[in-house]
């Protein structure tokens, strides 16, 4: 039993080693799980819990199906990512790499147990690695606001929410480790990522990185698979530029 | 007790190599456990402010909790000797080659597992994971302040709950930790893990509650209600405490996703509380049993029902309470004692909270009709082990 475990650990290490370098954190796998900006407060024992409580209802799971070329012809590959509402009417921000090349996108929304909403892609931006989706909801939902550029500082506490390995509604905590990190993954060149030590894993892609006021400072996007505690997020100002013109006028209070 | 088919939580990812996404029990399988010289202990600073939290909230809060709690966290070394028969013993060819005595018929393998434990009574009762001590012939418990480890005996255990109670005899009263309320914990609240990862005695790590009520299947064990944390958990942390800011045990660190970062799991204190007295009194935990194997509602049934809520009955054990009450495969259990359930795990959780002999009303969906049955919970036969079949999500 223990020997088997050791062998499995060995396999895992080999697997990880074979998958060197950075990887995009779209996950695949499975599973279940509710608003607004909180008033800025001093850091306290309940700070993270308050952010989690306020933001969880606005974070969704994105299930995708991708037709990939396989040895025996096209194969369906399931993927899992995260996203968050930026309007009460069902507009969702996520990563482009979560939805790129997928044939079907379905969204699991907290507060609607057992339901999956078909999503329409409103706009994608390959170079920014961002996508805007829309789902039709029977009622208004909680949404998240974007922090301004000036509200982000190295060393400040941040909270990541997403669906790592399908573990829906996972909350992790850390700090902004650095700003303005350039990074190349495959063909994508990211220019100004936030770096964080909050635990980020496959399936976190597209989910929010929040400050303690519950505002989105970044979109969790990549992780250094070899390292421990080196995750990356697209800063909120890039998100703002991406959605500019799309959502303005649609939403009171959203720039 | 009901078995359930699991959700394939740790499916290998698209583009991932199999084996990367592994969840491990966090016992350390080390050959030579390190001796207990823990790291330098943080000096407690007095908490200045009067707060609802006994340790206050400030730069030294975690240090104070660590200083207060570490004496009640023990290191457990479980030694298992297994006799392995030599497959070549009866092959004359090898005797010819190596001589008659070169190949003994059997040889003994010695395996040492390292884990953590929590002293819950000053008389020496210790809570840990069953998987730390399972099968061990010799259990040695190292307590802070004592040079020599104490021999421990197993007072009680539960395989399915992955809990065990040990007893040691110390010359004087031992420091203890209190079990707190895991149900009162909220996602995002700070937690402190203490244990012996890789033999590093008295390691303190910090994180938050990432989620609650997680189901997880590792081998034959079905966990239904785990706390998830991003506090660093590693092999050797098994059986150690996850503490709240009041220094109370709200979970027993149990498993970790080895390929992930910051995804650890703990058995909630509520489960420990319910099982502790039974383990001490009877040596095991008497678990209520319906006698059904259940899984998630499949797509066809969900389409007919108009919902995917509830637990689909896949098999009914003969001569079980469920069979006596008339439950059939294909039924969907929607509620128990009037409490609606979202899925199979909820049924397992609810059943565990009830008692053997208790009468329960079960709300069902059966081929388009809704009906209600009453059954009397039995005692889970020891012969029936849970054998979950992991099913990938469509």
Interface residues (C-beta under 8 A of the other chain):
Chain A: X2 X5 X6 X8 X9 X11 X12 X14 X15 X16 X18 X19 X26 X27 X28 X29 X30 X31 X32 X33 X44 X45 X46 X48 X49 X50 X51 X52 X53 X56 X66 X68 X77 X78 X79 X113 X114 X159 X164 X165 X166 X167 X168 X169 X170 X171 X172 X173 X198 X199 X200 X201 X202 X203 X223 X228 X229
Chain B: X7 X8 X9 X10 X11 X12 X13 X14 X15 X16 X17 X18 X19 X20 X21 X22 X24 X25 X29 X53 X57 X61 X111 X113 X186 X187 X188 X189 X190 X207 X208 X209 X210 X211 X214 X228 X230 X245 X257 X258 X259 X260 X261 X262 X263 X302 X307 X308 X309 X342 X343 X392 X393
